[in-house]
Amino acid sequence: MRFRGRSFMAFVLAPLPPITDWLEELDKWACNSPGFFVGRPIILDLAAAELDAAGITDLISILAQRGIRVVGLEGTDPDALGPSLPPLLKGGRQTTGVESIAATGDADAKVVAMAPARSTTGAEPTSLLLETPVRSGQSVIFPGGDVTVLGSVASGAEVVAGGSIHVYGALRGRAMAGSMGNGKARIFCSRNEAELISIDGYYRTAEEMDAQLRSRPTQCWLEDRFLSIAPLD
């Protein structure tokens, strides 16, 4: 018999009361970013939810109906968990890097996660440079720092960064900066046609953006929990 340890990246969802309102916000996010949670391991942080075992079970079932698979729990009393619930996880830390997964020539291929190789000194990379456009259906995730895209981000594509996001072409898909809790991250693009932008979990959809800020260079930043967008020209 052989046992080995292995680390994987997981996203954390932190429900806030009232849960019904939180689920409405989650549905709104999923509507603008379809398939974002599909196939991704999710940790449920229940520190603010104060749910008993029955409530946790119901919430996990509701999330499962939305294609969100919960693999572990945080922030709850171990005595409230039964054998049918996901395990309580401890000692987790924010991820600083992920393994490289190369993109293929298939236009429909999804890049689930990308990261440059470590330097010869073994230091974790703090930025990711993409010299080619991010095509529709692709998902680029780099929790270790900034992401720079020299081309465009197509509609239906997404870029998720732990730091800031710089798009030198048109941003037509979804850009999510500060994904690991960095409220100082920013989003810059040469042409704002984004479907959705987000910094540290606060987001705005295309419908919520000022029409005068569309199709022009913009920057986005978070200030007092409000996601601001301003022109760069």
N, C-alpha and C positions, 0 to 999 in steps of 0.2 A: 504494500500500500504506500502511496506517495502523496504528500500534501505540499502545495505550493501557494504562496501568497501572490496576489496580483491586484493592481490598482486600476480602477476605471473612473472616468469622469461622469458625474451625475449632476442633474439640475435640481435645485431646491425650490419648492413651492411653499409659501408661508401664508396659509389662510388667515384672514382677519374677520372678526365678527362685524356685522352679521354675515354669516356664511352665504346666505342667498345673494347678497349684494356682491360679495367676492366672486361667486360663481358667475354672475352676470358680467363682471369685468373680465373674467377668464374666457368666457364665451366670446366676448367682443375681441379680445386678443386673438383667439383661435380663428375667428372669422377673417381677420386681416392677415393672419400668418398661418394658413392651413397646413396641417401636417407637421407643425413645429415640434410637437411632443411625441409624435408617432415613432416608436422604436427606441426612445431614449429613456434611460432609467431615471426615475424621479424620487427624490427624497422629500418627505412631507414634514415640514417644521411646524409643530403644533403648539409652540410656546405661547402664542397669543390666542389660540382657538378655545382652549379649555373644554375639550370634548371628552366624554366618557367612552368606554369601549364600544357601546352601541353607536354613538355618534361618529367615532372614527371609522367603524365598519361601514356605516352609511355613506360617509364622505368618500371613502376609497371606492365604493361601488359606483357612486355618481361620477367620479373621475374616470373610472374604467369605461363607463359608457361614452365618455368623450375621447377615448383612445389614450388616456394617460395612465401609465402603469407605475404604481408606487412600489418601490423595492425596499424601502426602509423608512423609519420614523425617527424624528428628533423632537426634543422639547416637550416630552410628555412623561407621565408617571409610569414606570415599568409595571406597577401593580394593576394599571388600567388595561394592560394588553393581554389578550388571550392567545392561545396557540395558533389561531386562524389568521392573526394579523401579522403584517410584516415586522421584522425585528427592529428593536430600538438600537440605533447606531450612536456610538460615542467616539470622540476623538477625531472627528472629521476636520479637514482644513481646506481652505480655498485652493483650488488647483492653479498651478503656475505653468503648466505645459501639458501637451498631449502628444501621443505618438503620431508620426507622419502617416498619412494615407494619401497616396498619390492619385490625382485625377486621371481618368482614362480619356480616350478619344471619343467615347460615346457621348453624344450631346445630351442624353437623358441621365447620364451618370450623376450621382449625388456625392459630393465631397463632405462626408459627415464631420470630419475634423482635419485640420491641417496645422502643421507646425514645422519650422525649420529644424534641422539637426542641431544638437548641442555643439557648442564650440569645443575646441581641443582642450580647453581648461575645465570643461565639465559644467560651465555655468549655464543656467537656464536662459533661453532666448527671451528677449523682452519685446521683440517686434517681429512682424510677419509682412513681407513684401510680396505682392502678387503682381506679376508682370503681364498677366493675361486677364481678359475680362472674366467676371463671374457670371456664368450662363444661367439661364432659367432652370430652376429645379436643383441648382447646387446650393449647398449649405456649408459655409466656411466658419469654423469655430476656432478661436484662438484666445483662451482665457489668460494667457501669460502676459499680455500687453497690447500695444497698438497694432492695428492692421492698416496697411496702405495698399490701395488698389490703383494701379497705373491706368487701367482701362475703366470700363463701366460695370455697374451691377445691374443685371437685367431684371425685368419684371418677373416675379416668381422666384428670385434668388434671395439669399440672405447672408449677411455678414454679422457674426457675433464676436465681440472683442472684450477682453477684460479691461482694456484701456480705451484710447480714442480710435476713431475710424476716419481715414482720409481717402476720399474717392476723387481721383483726378479726372474721371469722365463723368457720365451721367449716373446718378443714383436713382434707379427706377424700382428697385426691389425693397428689401427691408434691411435696416441697419440698426443694430443693437449694441451700444457701447456701454462700458462700465458694468458688464454683466456679472462681475464678481463682487459688486458692492462699491464701485468707484464712482461716486457722485461728481467728481471733478473731471471726468472724461468728457470729450466733445466729439462732435461729428462734423466733418467738413466735406463739402462736395462742390464740384464745378457746375453741376446742373441738378437742381433739386426737383426730381419727379418721383420721390419716394412713396411707396405704398404705406410704409410705417417707419417711424424712427423711435428709438428708445434709449434712455440713459438711466442706468441703475434701476431699471424696472418701471420708470415713468415713461409713458409713451404718448405719441400723437399719430393719428392716422391721416391719410391724404385728405379726407373729408374735413378734418379739424385744422388744416393748415390754411393760412391766408393765401388767397389766390395770387396776390402780388409777390409772394415768395416762391412761387412755382417757376420752374424752367430758368432758374438763375443761380449763380453761386451763393451758397448759404453756409452758415455755421449754426450748430445747435449746442446748447448747454443747459445745465440744470441749475436753477436758482430758487431756493426756498420751496423745493418740491414742485416747481413749475418748469416745464420744458419749454425753453425759449428758442425761437428761430429768428435769425437776422440775416440780411444780405451781406455779402462780402464785397460787392462792387459799389 
